[in-house]
């Protein structure tokens, strides 16, 4: 198990993580640090626990909003896929009907009853 040191609001924390996950943990710690610093700047002096709690709640709120938007987008994508499928089927039918009409016109024009 790897250990890294992350900085949150100017304080170092040693965190354990799975080998190979160091860069990812550093990245998400940076996101959390930004949130903590923003809240600290807006609210002022809070205990570390309250500051971290507020940051976590705000990030959870953002995550929930993002998940809700994703579910909505997935629903819209499914509807679009259904529409595309219906349009493709209608287009194929229209092309088939057009081909039959063209064949009929060709047969009439050449005076033949055999298919071309």
N, C-alpha and C positions, 0 to 999 in steps of 0.2 A: 504494500500500500504506500502510495506517494504522499508526501506532505508538502504543502505550499503555504506561503504567507501572503495573505491578502490584506489590503488596507480599506477599512470602512470608516469614513468620517475622520480620517487622520490617525486611526489607531490600527496597529497590526494585529492580525489574528492568524494563528497557525491552524490550518484545516487539513484534514486527511481526505484523500480521494483515491479512486481506483487509478492504477497506473495508466497513463495515456490520457487521462481526463484533466490534466493540469491546465492546459490552455482554455478548455471550456469553462472550468471553474473560475479561472481568472477573469474570463469575459463576463460571466454572469455576476461575479462579485463586483465588477466595474459598473454594471447596470444598477445593482442594488446600492452601491456607494453613491451614484448620481442621485438616486431617489432619496436616500438619507440626507445627503447634503442639501438638496432642494428643500426638503421639509425643515431641516435645521435652520436654513436661511429664512424661511417664511414664518415659522412658529417661534423660533428662538430657543431658549434653554429648556431642554427636556431631559429626563433620565435616559440613559442609553436604551434601556428596555422599552420605554414608551416611544422613543424615536424609531427604533427598529420595528416595533409593532405598527406604528402608523405607516411606515414605509411598506411593510409587508401587506397591510390592508389595502393601501393604494395600488400596489402592484397586483394584488388579487382582483381588485375591481377592474383594472385594465385588462387582465387576463380573461375575466368573465365577459367583458364587453367584446373582446376579440373573438372568443369562442362563439358568442351569440351571432356576431357578424359572419363568422365562418359557416355556421349552421345555415344561416339565411342564404349565403352565397352558394352553398352546396345544393340547397333546394332550388335556387334559380338555375344553377347549372344543370340539374336533373330535368327541369322543365324545358330548358333550351335543347337538351339532348333529345327529349321526346318530340319537340317541335321539329328539329332537324330530321329525325327519323320519319316523321309524318310527311314532311316536305319532300324528302328523298323518294318515299313510296309514291306520292302523288306525281312527282316528276317522272318516275319510271313508267307509271300508268299513262301519263300524257304522251311520253315518247313512244310507247308501244302503240297507242291509238293513232298517233301521227304516222308511224311506220305502216300501219295497216291501211290507212287512208291513202298514203302515197302508193303502196302496192296496188290498191284498187284502181287508182287513177292510171297507173302504168298499164295495168291489164286492159283497161278500157281504151287507152290510147293506142295500144298495139293490136287490139282486137283478139287477145288471147285469153284463154281460161286457165292456162298453166301458171303456177306461181313463178315469179322471177327469182 
